[in-house]
Amino acid sequence: MMTTPPAADAEILCEDLIRVYVTEGVEVQALQGLDLRVERGDLVALVGASGSGKSTLLTILSGLDRPTAGTAFVAGWDVLRMTGAQRRAYRRDVVGFAWQQTARNLLPYLTAAENVALPMVATRTARLRERTARVDELLEVMGVTHCRDRRPAELSGGEQQRVAIATAVANRPRVLLADEPTGELDEETSADVLEAIRHVNETFGTTTLIVTHDPLVADHVRRTVQIRDGRTSRETLRRTAVGEDGHARLHAEEFTVIDRAGRLQLPTEYVEQLGLRDRVRLGLEPDHVRVHAGTTPSTGHAEAPQAPQAPQASQEES
Ligand SMILES: Nc1ncnc2c1ncn2[C@@H]1O[C@H](COP(=O)(O)OP(=O)(O)OP(=O)(O)O)[C@@H](O)[C@H]1O
C-alpha cells in the first residue's frame, strides 16, 4: 500500500517496531520497540549478536512477516497494511533479497545468466534484447561475466553470492535486503562480495541493508547500526576526510541511539571500564551530559571519574 510515511524522505523507516512470537504458550519478544531510519541510496550494515532480532526485522521488511505493532515504511509502502496482492507486487518490484544460503538464491538447473534474467521474465518487464543487455550489465557490475554460462554448482561460493545479488537487483528494486550474504564465505571472498554489493549500491543507487554478525562488514559500509535485544542501540558512521597534510584518512564516529522516551544504551565497554551499575549521577552541561559512576550526591566534579566522551552522544543509562 502506497501511503505517505511520516518522514517522506526516508527509504526505510521503522518506528517502535514490536514482534512477539508465541510458541506453545511462551512469548518471545524478538523486536522490542525498534527504530531505524535509512536514507535513500544509503548502504547500511545491521550488526548484532545471535538472537538480537536481525532476521526478524529483515523478514518484516521483505514482506514475509507482519510485526505485532509499530510502523514500518519501505520506499513509501506501509508494510503493515498491505493486502495479499500488494504484498506480492511489493516483493516483486520494490525489494530484492539475497539470503545466506546460496541454494535459496539460485535455481540449480539454470545458468548464471538465466538466473539473473528470471525475475525479468517473470514480470515481463523487458524484451529479450533489453533483458540480455541488463543481464550482461549486472554480471559485469558484480564481476562475474566469466560465469555467464555456468550453473551454480560450477561456481565458487563467492561467485554464487555475486550472481545472487545480480538476480536480486535485476528488476531495479529500490531496496536490496541481504541476510548474512557472507555467512558461508571465507574472509577474502567475503570482502569481494561486500565490495560487489557496494558497487551495486553506487552504480544503481539501490538502498541496501545488510544484516550480519560479521564485524568485518563494518569496514565496507558508511554506516553500521547495532541491534541489541530487539532494539537499535549504537551506530558508527565512517567518512573519509582529507587532512592538512593532503592525505585522506578514514574517520569513524560512534553514536548511540536515543529513543522518543529519551532512553539510550551505554556501550558495554564504557559501563565495564567505569564500573557503572544500578544508578549513575548525571550533570547537564551547555552542550553535553555528564555521566558519573556512583550514586551518592556530588560536591564537585573532581571526585568521580568522568565517562569517556562519545561524539554527539549524551549518555544516560536506560
Ligand atoms: N518463528 C519464530 N518463532 C518463535 N521464536 C522466534 C521465531 N523466529 C525468531 N524467534 C526468536 O526471536 C529472537 C530473535 O531471533 P532472530 O532470528 O531475529 O535473531 P538474529 O539476530 O537474526 O539471530 P541470528 O544471527 O542467530 O540469525 C530469538 O530469541 C529467536 O529464538
PDBQT file of the ligand as one rigid body, heavy atoms in Angstrom, charges set to zero:
ROOT
HETATM    1  N1  LIG A 401       9.406 -18.127  14.102  1.00  0.00    +0.000 N 
HETATM    2  C1  LIG A 401       9.809 -17.931  15.356  1.00  0.00    +0.000 A 
HETATM    3  N2  LIG A 401       9.105 -18.441  16.392  1.00  0.00    +0.000 NA
HETATM    4  C2  LIG A 401       9.486 -18.228  17.668  1.00  0.00    +0.000 A 
HETATM    5  N3  LIG A 401      10.581 -17.508  18.031  1.00  0.00    +0.000 NA
HETATM    6  C3  LIG A 401      11.327 -16.986  17.048  1.00  0.00    +0.000 A 
HETATM    7  C4  LIG A 401      10.992 -17.173  15.660  1.00  0.00    +0.000 A 
HETATM    8  N4  LIG A 401      11.931 -16.522  14.898  1.00  0.00    +0.000 NA
HETATM    9  C5  LIG A 401      12.802 -15.972  15.772  1.00  0.00    +0.000 A 
HETATM   10  N5  LIG A 401      12.451 -16.246  17.051  1.00  0.00    +0.000 N 
HETATM   11  C6  LIG A 401      13.140 -15.779  18.273  1.00  0.00    +0.000 C 
HETATM   12  O1  LIG A 401      13.246 -14.359  18.197  1.00  0.00    +0.000 OA
HETATM   13  C7  LIG A 401      14.520 -13.930  18.663  1.00  0.00    +0.000 C 
HETATM   14  C8  LIG A 401      15.239 -13.150  17.565  1.00  0.00    +0.000 C 
HETATM   15  O2  LIG A 401      15.564 -14.054  16.516  1.00  0.00    +0.000 OA
HETATM   16  P1  LIG A 401      16.249 -13.595  15.144  1.00  0.00    +0.000 P 
HETATM   17  O3  LIG A 401      16.368 -14.813  14.274  1.00  0.00    +0.000 OA
HETATM   18  O4  LIG A 401      15.547 -12.426  14.588  1.00  0.00    +0.000 OA
HETATM   19  O5  LIG A 401      17.708 -13.132  15.634  1.00  0.00    +0.000 OA
HETATM   20  P2  LIG A 401      19.028 -12.886  14.796  1.00  0.00    +0.000 P 
HETATM   21  O6  LIG A 401      19.652 -11.672  15.368  1.00  0.00    +0.000 OA
HETATM   22  O7  LIG A 401      18.721 -12.874  13.340  1.00  0.00    +0.000 OA
HETATM   23  O8  LIG A 401      19.883 -14.178  15.144  1.00  0.00    +0.000 OA
HETATM   24  P3  LIG A 401      20.934 -14.966  14.209  1.00  0.00    +0.000 P 
HETATM   25  O9  LIG A 401      22.068 -14.023  13.988  1.00  0.00    +0.000 OA
HETATM   26  O10 LIG A 401      21.298 -16.171  15.050  1.00  0.00    +0.000 OA
HETATM   27  O11 LIG A 401      20.210 -15.337  12.951  1.00  0.00    +0.000 OA
HETATM   28  C9  LIG A 401      15.255 -15.182  19.112  1.00  0.00    +0.000 C 
HETATM   29  O12 LIG A 401      15.063 -15.322  20.510  1.00  0.00    +0.000 OA
HETATM   30  C10 LIG A 401      14.561 -16.292  18.358  1.00  0.00    +0.000 C 
HETATM   31  O13 LIG A 401      14.622 -17.515  19.076  1.00  0.00    +0.000 OA
ENDROOT
TORSDOF 0
